[in-house]
Amino acid sequence: MVTKCVCSDVLFSDMKKTADKFGLKSINELKEYIEVGENCQFCHPYIELMLKTGETEFEPVIE
């Protein structure tokens, strides 16, 4: 399962708490509060899904 931004070592569940607290709807808004998705950006599709669905654990989309 994919549960975090590996580069920044931040769990999607922690990102979701921040997004919910401040009403954030995009990766760019989230980046104003937490340093995520800056390097490899493999987490971007997962963060977008988290913001859309509220899920915080995902099946890998790439092997």
N, CA, C and O atoms as a CHARMM CRD file, in Angstrom:
* protein
*
  252
    1    1 MET  N      0.83900  -1.18800   0.00000 PROA 1      0.00000
    2    1 MET  CA     0.00000   0.00000   0.00000 PROA 1      0.00000
    3    1 MET  C      0.88400   1.25100   0.00000 PROA 1      0.00000
    4    1 MET  O      1.96100   1.26600   0.59600 PROA 1      0.00000
    5    2 VAL  N      0.41600   2.27900  -0.66800 PROA 2      0.00000
    6    2 VAL  CA     1.09200   3.56800  -0.68100 PROA 2      0.00000
    7    2 VAL  C      0.38200   4.43900   0.35500 PROA 2      0.00000
    8    2 VAL  O     -0.82300   4.67400   0.26500 PROA 2      0.00000
    9    3 THR  N      1.15200   4.91500   1.34100 PROA 3      0.00000
   10    3 THR  CA     0.54700   5.64900   2.45500 PROA 3      0.00000
   11    3 THR  C      1.15300   7.01800   2.71400 PROA 3      0.00000
   12    3 THR  O      0.70600   7.74500   3.60100 PROA 3      0.00000
   13    4 LYS  N      2.19500   7.37700   1.92000 PROA 4      0.00000
   14    4 LYS  CA     2.84600   8.65500   2.22100 PROA 4      0.00000
   15    4 LYS  C      3.64400   9.18200   1.03700 PROA 4      0.00000
   16    4 LYS  O      3.89700   8.47500   0.06100 PROA 4      0.00000
   17    5 CYS  N      4.02700  10.43900   1.15500 PROA 5      0.00000
   18    5 CYS  CA     5.01400  11.04800   0.26100 PROA 5      0.00000
   19    5 CYS  C      6.36700  10.57100   0.76400 PROA 5      0.00000
   20    5 CYS  O      6.79700  10.94400   1.85600 PROA 5      0.00000
   21    6 VAL  N      7.03000   9.75200  -0.02600 PROA 6      0.00000
   22    6 VAL  CA     8.28900   9.13300   0.40200 PROA 6      0.00000
   23    6 VAL  C      9.39000  10.17900   0.56400 PROA 6      0.00000
   24    6 VAL  O     10.14600  10.13000   1.53500 PROA 6      0.00000
   25    7 CYS  N      9.48900  11.10900  -0.35700 PROA 7      0.00000
   26    7 CYS  CA    10.56800  12.10800  -0.30200 PROA 7      0.00000
   27    7 CYS  C     10.49800  12.95900   0.96100 PROA 7      0.00000
   28    7 CYS  O     11.52200  13.25700   1.57500 PROA 7      0.00000
   29    8 SER  N      9.28600  13.34700   1.34300 PROA 8      0.00000
   30    8 SER  CA     9.11800  14.20700   2.51700 PROA 8      0.00000
   31    8 SER  C      8.77400  13.41300   3.77000 PROA 8      0.00000
   32    8 SER  O      8.73900  13.97300   4.86600 PROA 8      0.00000
   33    9 ASP  N      8.51700  12.10500   3.61900 PROA 9      0.00000
   34    9 ASP  CA     8.14900  11.22800   4.73200 PROA 9      0.00000
   35    9 ASP  C      6.92700  11.76300   5.49400 PROA 9      0.00000
   36    9 ASP  O      6.92400  11.82000   6.72400 PROA 9      0.00000
   37   10 VAL  N      5.88900  12.15400   4.73600 PROA 10     0.00000
   38   10 VAL  CA     4.65400  12.66500   5.32200 PROA 10     0.00000
   39   10 VAL  C      3.51400  11.73800   4.92900 PROA 10     0.00000
   40   10 VAL  O      3.29300  11.48500   3.74400 PROA 10     0.00000
   41   11 LEU  N      2.79500  11.23300   5.91700 PROA 11     0.00000
   42   11 LEU  CA     1.67100  10.33300   5.67300 PROA 11     0.00000
   43   11 LEU  C      0.50300  11.06800   5.02000 PROA 11     0.00000
   44   11 LEU  O      0.25200  12.23700   5.31100 PROA 11     0.00000
   45   12 PHE  N     -0.20500  10.37200   4.13600 PROA 12     0.00000
   46   12 PHE  CA    -1.40400  10.94900   3.54300 PROA 12     0.00000
   47   12 PHE  C     -2.43800  11.25400   4.62600 PROA 12     0.00000
   48   12 PHE  O     -3.18700  12.22300   4.50600 PROA 12     0.00000
   49   13 SER  N     -2.48800  10.44400   5.67600 PROA 13     0.00000
   50   13 SER  CA    -3.44300  10.70900   6.76400 PROA 13     0.00000
   51   13 SER  C     -3.14200  12.04300   7.44100 PROA 13     0.00000
   52   13 SER  O     -4.06800  12.75600   7.82900 PROA 13     0.00000
   53   14 ASP  N     -1.86400  12.39100   7.58800 PROA 14     0.00000
   54   14 ASP  CA    -1.50800  13.69500   8.15600 PROA 14     0.00000
   55   14 ASP  C     -1.84600  14.82400   7.18100 PROA 14     0.00000
   56   14 ASP  O     -2.29200  15.89500   7.59100 PROA 14     0.00000
   57   15 MET  N     -1.62900  14.57400   5.89200 PROA 15     0.00000
   58   15 MET  CA    -2.00000  15.57200   4.88600 PROA 15     0.00000
   59   15 MET  C     -3.50100  15.82100   4.91700 PROA 15     0.00000
   60   15 MET  O     -3.95700  16.96000   4.81800 PROA 15     0.00000
   61   16 LYS  N     -4.27000  14.72700   5.05600 PROA 16     0.00000
   62   16 LYS  CA    -5.73200  14.84800   5.07000 PROA 16     0.00000
   63   16 LYS  C     -6.19600  15.67300   6.26100 PROA 16     0.00000
   64   16 LYS  O     -7.09400  16.50500   6.12700 PROA 16     0.00000
   65   17 LYS  N     -5.59200  15.45000   7.42800 PROA 17     0.00000
   66   17 LYS  CA    -5.95900  16.24400   8.61100 PROA 17     0.00000
   67   17 LYS  C     -5.74400  17.72400   8.35300 PROA 17     0.00000
   68   17 LYS  O     -6.58800  18.54800   8.70600 PROA 17     0.00000
   69   18 THR  N     -4.62100  18.06400   7.74000 PROA 18     0.00000
   70   18 THR  CA    -4.32600  19.46500   7.42900 PROA 18     0.00000
   71   18 THR  C     -5.29600  20.00200   6.38700 PROA 18     0.00000
   72   18 THR  O     -5.81100  21.11200   6.52500 PROA 18     0.00000
   73   19 ALA  N     -5.54600  19.21700   5.34500 PROA 19     0.00000
   74   19 ALA  CA    -6.46600  19.64200   4.28500 PROA 19     0.00000
   75   19 ALA  C     -7.86700  19.87500   4.85400 PROA 19     0.00000
   76   19 ALA  O     -8.52500  20.85800   4.51100 PROA 19     0.00000
   77   20 ASP  N     -8.31500  18.97800   5.71400 PROA 20     0.00000
   78   20 ASP  CA    -9.64400  19.11700   6.31600 PROA 20     0.00000
   79   20 ASP  C     -9.69900  20.34000   7.23100 PROA 20     0.00000
   80   20 ASP  O    -10.67100  21.09500   7.20700 PROA 20     0.00000
   81   21 LYS  N     -8.67000  20.53100   8.02300 PROA 21     0.00000
   82   21 LYS  CA    -8.63800  21.63800   8.99000 PROA 21     0.00000
   83   21 LYS  C     -8.72500  22.99400   8.29700 PROA 21     0.00000
   84   21 LYS  O     -9.40700  23.89900   8.77900 PROA 21     0.00000
   85   22 PHE  N     -8.02800  23.13600   7.15400 PROA 22     0.00000
   86   22 PHE  CA    -7.96200  24.42300   6.47800 PROA 22     0.00000
   87   22 PHE  C     -8.79500  24.49400   5.20100 PROA 22     0.00000
   88   22 PHE  O     -8.76500  25.50300   4.49600 PROA 22     0.00000
   89   23 GLY  N     -9.54300  23.41800   4.89800 PROA 23     0.00000
   90   23 GLY  CA   -10.40400  23.41000   3.71200 PROA 23     0.00000
   91   23 GLY  C     -9.63600  23.44400   2.39800 PROA 23     0.00000
   92   23 GLY  O    -10.05400  24.09900   1.44400 PROA 23     0.00000
   93   24 LEU  N     -8.51000  22.73600   2.35400 PROA 24     0.00000
   94   24 LEU  CA    -7.64200  22.75300   1.17900 PROA 24     0.00000
   95   24 LEU  C     -8.16900  21.79600   0.11400 PROA 24     0.00000
   96   24 LEU  O     -8.62600  20.69600   0.42400 PROA 24     0.00000
   97   25 LYS  N     -8.09900  22.22600  -1.14600 PROA 25     0.00000
   98   25 LYS  CA    -8.66200  21.43500  -2.24700 PROA 25     0.00000
   99   25 LYS  C     -7.65600  21.07600  -3.32800 PROA 25     0.00000
  100   25 LYS  O     -8.01400  20.38800  -4.28400 PROA 25     0.00000
  101   26 SER  N     -6.39800  21.52300  -3.20700 PROA 26     0.00000
  102   26 SER  CA    -5.41700  21.24600  -4.25900 PROA 26     0.00000
  103   26 SER  C     -4.04200  20.98000  -3.64600 PROA 26     0.00000
  104   26 SER  O     -3.78300  21.30400  -2.48700 PROA 26     0.00000
  105   27 ILE  N     -3.17900  20.38700  -4.44900 PROA 27     0.00000
  106   27 ILE  CA    -1.81000  20.12500  -4.00300 PROA 27     0.00000
  107   27 ILE  C     -1.10800  21.44200  -3.68600 PROA 27     0.00000
  108   27 ILE  O     -0.41000  21.54600  -2.67800 PROA 27     0.00000
  109   28 ASN  N     -1.28700  22.43900  -4.53400 PROA 28     0.00000
  110   28 ASN  CA    -0.62700  23.72100  -4.30000 PROA 28     0.00000
  111   28 ASN  C     -1.07500  24.36300  -2.99500 PROA 28     0.00000
  112   28 ASN  O     -0.26100  24.94100  -2.27500 PROA 28     0.00000
  113   29 GLU  N     -2.36300  24.26600  -2.68700 PROA 29     0.00000
  114   29 GLU  CA    -2.84600  24.78600  -1.39700 PROA 29     0.00000
  115   29 GLU  C     -2.22600  24.00800  -0.24600 PROA 29     0.00000
  116   29 GLU  O     -1.81500  24.59600   0.75400 PROA 29     0.00000
  117   30 LEU  N     -2.15800  22.68600  -0.38600 PROA 30     0.00000
  118   30 LEU  CA    -1.57400  21.84300   0.66400 PROA 30     0.00000
  119   30 LEU  C     -0.10300  22.18800   0.88800 PROA 30     0.00000
  120   30 LEU  O      0.36600  22.20100   2.02600 PROA 30     0.00000
  121   31 LYS  N      0.62100  22.46700  -0.19200 PROA 31     0.00000
  122   31 LYS  CA     2.04600  22.79800  -0.09700 PROA 31     0.00000
  123   31 LYS  C      2.30400  24.07700   0.69700 PROA 31     0.00000
  124   31 LYS  O      3.41600  24.29400   1.17900 PROA 31     0.00000
  125   32 GLU  N      1.28400  24.92500   0.83700 PROA 32     0.00000
  126   32 GLU  CA     1.44100  26.13400   1.64600 PROA 32     0.00000
  127   32 GLU  C      1.54500  25.80100   3.12900 PROA 32     0.00000
  128   32 GLU  O      2.02800  26.61500   3.91600 PROA 32     0.00000
  129   33 TYR  N      1.09000  24.59400   3.51900 PROA 33     0.00000
  130   33 TYR  CA     1.07400  24.19200   4.91900 PROA 33     0.00000
  131   33 TYR  C      2.06000  23.07300   5.24400 PROA 33     0.00000
  132   33 TYR  O      2.58300  23.00500   6.35600 PROA 33     0.00000
  133   34 ILE  N      2.31400  22.19400   4.26700 PROA 34     0.00000
  134   34 ILE  CA     3.17600  21.02700   4.47500 PROA 34     0.00000
  135   34 ILE  C      4.11400  20.90200   3.27800 PROA 34     0.00000
  136   34 ILE  O      3.69600  21.10500   2.13900 PROA 34     0.00000
  137   35 GLU  N      5.36600  20.57200   3.52700 PROA 35     0.00000
  138   35 GLU  CA     6.30800  20.34800   2.42900 PROA 35     0.00000
  139   35 GLU  C      6.12400  18.93200   1.90400 PROA 35     0.00000
  140   35 GLU  O      6.60100  17.96900   2.50400 PROA 35     0.00000
  141   36 VAL  N      5.42800  18.81600   0.77900 PROA 36     0.00000
  142   36 VAL  CA     5.18300  17.50800   0.14100 PROA 36     0.00000
  143   36 VAL  C      5.26500  17.66000  -1.36600 PROA 36     0.00000
  144   36 VAL  O      5.07500  18.75100  -1.90200 PROA 36     0.00000
  145   37 GLY  N      5.54900  16.56000  -2.04400 PROA 37     0.00000
  146   37 GLY  CA     5.49700  16.50800  -3.49000 PROA 37     0.00000
  147   37 GLY  C      6.49100  17.40200  -4.20300 PROA 37     0.00000
  148   37 GLY  O      6.23300  17.84100  -5.32400 PROA 37     0.00000
  149   38 GLU  N      7.60600  17.67500  -3.58400 PROA 38     0.00000
  150   38 GLU  CA     8.57600  18.59700  -4.17200 PROA 38     0.00000
  151   38 GLU  C      9.59700  17.90500  -5.06200 PROA 38     0.00000
  152   38 GLU  O     10.04100  18.50100  -6.04400 PROA 38     0.00000
  153   39 ASN  N      9.98200  16.68500  -4.76300 PROA 39     0.00000
  154   39 ASN  CA    11.08000  16.03600  -5.48500 PROA 39     0.00000
  155   39 ASN  C     10.57000  15.15900  -6.62500 PROA 39     0.00000
  156   39 ASN  O     10.36800  15.65700  -7.73200 PROA 39     0.00000
  157   40 CYS  N     10.36300  13.89500  -6.38600 PROA 40     0.00000
  158   40 CYS  CA    10.01600  12.96400  -7.47000 PROA 40     0.00000
  159   40 CYS  C      8.59300  13.16800  -7.98600 PROA 40     0.00000
  160   40 CYS  O      8.30900  12.86000  -9.14300 PROA 40     0.00000
  161   41 GLN  N      7.71600  13.67200  -7.16300 PROA 41     0.00000
  162   41 GLN  CA     6.31100  13.95000  -7.48900 PROA 41     0.00000
  163   41 GLN  C      5.48600  12.70600  -7.79300 PROA 41     0.00000
  164   41 GLN  O      4.38800  12.81500  -8.33900 PROA 41     0.00000
  165   42 PHE  N      5.99700  11.52500  -7.44700 PROA 42     0.00000
  166   42 PHE  CA     5.19900  10.30300  -7.62200 PROA 42     0.00000
  167   42 PHE  C      3.96200  10.30400  -6.73100 PROA 42     0.00000
  168   42 PHE  O      3.00500   9.58100  -7.00700 PROA 42     0.00000
  169   43 CYS  N      3.96800  11.09900  -5.67400 PROA 43     0.00000
  170   43 CYS  CA     2.83200  11.14500  -4.76300 PROA 43     0.00000
  171   43 CYS  C      1.68300  12.01200  -5.28700 PROA 43     0.00000
  172   43 CYS  O      0.57100  11.93000  -4.76500 PROA 43     0.00000
  173   44 HSD  N      1.92700  12.82600  -6.29200 PROA 44     0.00000
  174   44 HSD  CA     0.90400  13.76200  -6.76300 PROA 44     0.00000
  175   44 HSD  C     -0.42400  13.09100  -7.11800 PROA 44     0.00000
  176   44 HSD  O     -1.46900  13.57900  -6.68700 PROA 44     0.00000
  177   45 PRO  N     -0.43400  11.98400  -7.89000 PROA 45     0.00000
  178   45 PRO  CA    -1.73700  11.35600  -8.19000 PROA 45     0.00000
  179   45 PRO  C     -2.44200  10.86300  -6.92500 PROA 45     0.00000
  180   45 PRO  O     -3.66900  10.90800  -6.83500 PROA 45     0.00000
  181   46 TYR  N     -1.66200  10.39300  -5.95400 PROA 46     0.00000
  182   46 TYR  CA    -2.25100   9.90400  -4.70200 PROA 46     0.00000
  183   46 TYR  C     -2.80200  11.06300  -3.87300 PROA 46     0.00000
  184   46 TYR  O     -3.87400  10.94600  -3.27900 PROA 46     0.00000
  185   47 ILE  N     -2.07800  12.17400  -3.83300 PROA 47     0.00000
  186   47 ILE  CA    -2.56400  13.34500  -3.09600 PROA 47     0.00000
  187   47 ILE  C     -3.85000  13.85500  -3.72700 PROA 47     0.00000
  188   47 ILE  O     -4.79300  14.20900  -3.01900 PROA 47     0.00000
  189   48 GLU  N     -3.89300  13.89500  -5.05800 PROA 48     0.00000
  190   48 GLU  CA    -5.11600  14.33100  -5.73500 PROA 48     0.00000
  191   48 GLU  C     -6.29100  13.42500  -5.39900 PROA 48     0.00000
  192   48 GLU  O     -7.40000  13.90100  -5.15600 PROA 48     0.00000
  193   49 LEU  N     -6.04400  12.10100  -5.38500 PROA 49     0.00000
  194   49 LEU  CA    -7.10300  11.16000  -4.99800 PROA 49     0.00000
  195   49 LEU  C     -7.51600  11.36100  -3.55300 PROA 49     0.00000
  196   49 LEU  O     -8.70600  11.31500  -3.24000 PROA 49     0.00000
  197   50 MET  N     -6.54700  11.58600  -2.65800 PROA 50     0.00000
  198   50 MET  CA    -6.84600  11.80600  -1.24500 PROA 50     0.00000
  199   50 MET  C     -7.73600  13.03300  -1.08000 PROA 50     0.00000
  200   50 MET  O     -8.71400  13.00100  -0.33300 PROA 50     0.00000
  201   51 LEU  N     -7.39400  14.11000  -1.77500 PROA 51     0.00000
  202   51 LEU  CA    -8.18500  15.33000  -1.66200 PROA 51     0.00000
  203   51 LEU  C     -9.58500  15.13600  -2.23100 PROA 51     0.00000
  204   51 LEU  O    -10.54000  15.74500  -1.74900 PROA 51     0.00000
  205   52 LYS  N     -9.71500  14.29400  -3.25100 PROA 52     0.00000
  206   52 LYS  CA   -11.00700  14.06500  -3.89500 PROA 52     0.00000
  207   52 LYS  C    -11.87400  13.07300  -3.11900 PROA 52     0.00000
  208   52 LYS  O    -13.07600  13.28500  -2.95600 PROA 52     0.00000
  209   53 THR  N    -11.25000  11.97800  -2.63900 PROA 53     0.00000
  210   53 THR  CA   -12.03200  10.88600  -2.05800 PROA 53     0.00000
  211   53 THR  C    -11.95000  10.78300  -0.54000 PROA 53     0.00000
  212   53 THR  O    -12.82500  10.18500   0.08700 PROA 53     0.00000
  213   54 GLY  N    -10.90300  11.36300   0.06000 PROA 54     0.00000
  214   54 GLY  CA   -10.70600  11.22900   1.50100 PROA 54     0.00000
  215   54 GLY  C     -9.93300   9.98900   1.89100 PROA 54     0.00000
  216   54 GLY  O     -9.61900   9.80000   3.06600 PROA 54     0.00000
  217   55 GLU  N     -9.61600   9.13300   0.91700 PROA 55     0.00000
  218   55 GLU  CA    -8.83400   7.92900   1.21100 PROA 55     0.00000
  219   55 GLU  C     -7.38900   8.31800   1.50900 PROA 55     0.00000
  220   55 GLU  O     -6.88800   9.32700   1.01100 PROA 55     0.00000
  221   56 THR  N     -6.72000   7.49100   2.33800 PROA 56     0.00000
  222   56 THR  CA    -5.33200   7.79200   2.69000 PROA 56     0.00000
  223   56 THR  C     -4.38600   6.61800   2.45700 PROA 56     0.00000
  224   56 THR  O     -3.19400   6.71900   2.74500 PROA 56     0.00000
  225   57 GLU  N     -4.90600   5.50500   1.93600 PROA 57     0.00000
  226   57 GLU  CA    -4.08100   4.34700   1.57700 PROA 57     0.00000
  227   57 GLU  C     -4.50300   3.89000   0.19200 PROA 57     0.00000
  228   57 GLU  O     -5.69200   3.75600  -0.09900 PROA 57     0.00000
  229   58 PHE  N     -3.50100   3.65100  -0.66600 PROA 58     0.00000
  230   58 PHE  CA    -3.79000   3.35300  -2.05800 PROA 58     0.00000
  231   58 PHE  C     -2.98900   2.15000  -2.55000 PROA 58     0.00000
  232   58 PHE  O     -1.88800   1.87200  -2.07500 PROA 58     0.00000
  233   59 GLU  N     -3.57500   1.45000  -3.51500 PROA 59     0.00000
  234   59 GLU  CA    -2.84300   0.42500  -4.23400 PROA 59     0.00000
  235   59 GLU  C     -1.84500   1.15200  -5.14700 PROA 59     0.00000
  236   59 GLU  O     -2.17800   2.20100  -5.69700 PROA 59     0.00000
  237   60 PRO  N     -0.64700   0.62300  -5.31500 PROA 60     0.00000
  238   60 PRO  CA     0.32500   1.27900  -6.20300 PROA 60     0.00000
  239   60 PRO  C     -0.18800   1.36000  -7.63800 PROA 60     0.00000
  240   60 PRO  O     -0.79300   0.41100  -8.13600 PROA 60     0.00000
  241   61 VAL  N      0.05500   2.49600  -8.30500 PROA 61     0.00000
  242   61 VAL  CA    -0.34100   2.62200  -9.70000 PROA 61     0.00000
  243   61 VAL  C      0.83000   2.25300 -10.62000 PROA 61     0.00000
  244   61 VAL  O      0.62400   2.01500 -11.81000 PROA 61     0.00000
  245   62 ILE  N      2.04900   2.20500 -10.08300 PROA 62     0.00000
  246   62 ILE  CA     3.19800   1.74200 -10.83700 PROA 62     0.00000
  247   62 ILE  C      3.93400   0.69700 -10.00700 PROA 62     0.00000
  248   62 ILE  O      3.94500   0.76800  -8.77800 PROA 62     0.00000
  249   63 GLU  N      4.52400  -0.23200 -10.65300 PROA 63     0.00000
  250   63 GLU  CA     5.22900  -1.30400  -9.96000 PROA 63     0.00000
  251   63 GLU  C      6.71500  -1.01600  -9.94500 PROA 63     0.00000
  252   63 GLU  O      7.49100  -1.80400  -9.40400 PROA 63     0.00000
